[in-house]
Amino acid sequence: MGKRLHVAKTYVVEYGNTEAFNWNYDKFYDLMRELDASPNYMCDDFEVTREGYEKAMKNLEQYISDPTKLSDEVDADDIRQTVERLNMKPQEILDIMRDYYGEAHMADGYLHFSAW
């Protein structure tokens, strides 16, 4: 016996904060990778699991407070370079990430990001 294929349907999609990383969605994606969030990239969209995003926020908090105590999975120099390319302060990025986390619809366990 096989399994039946089903497609997920979404009837309403709302997008929040569209100005935080204006024209820099690819750099934000890079930062998610550097912070070990393990994002899944799909064209101009990507998603991050709730757990991965929480881990990324904790890694950025650690980078801000003491980069020498980061886990082995992340590299402080890579984070610094990506943050510099965003032309933002790390605390500013963390505040935006917290806002995203608070407003995201995570019924499926993911934060979904889209750029167009």
PyMOL commands that set and color helices and strands:
alter all, ss='L'
color gray80, all
select helices_A, chain A and resi 25-34+50-65+67-69+76-86+90-103
alter helices_A, ss='H'
color red, helices_A
select strands_A, chain A and resi 40-42+45-49+110-114
alter strands_A, ss='S'
color yellow, strands_A
deselect
rebuild
show_as cartoon
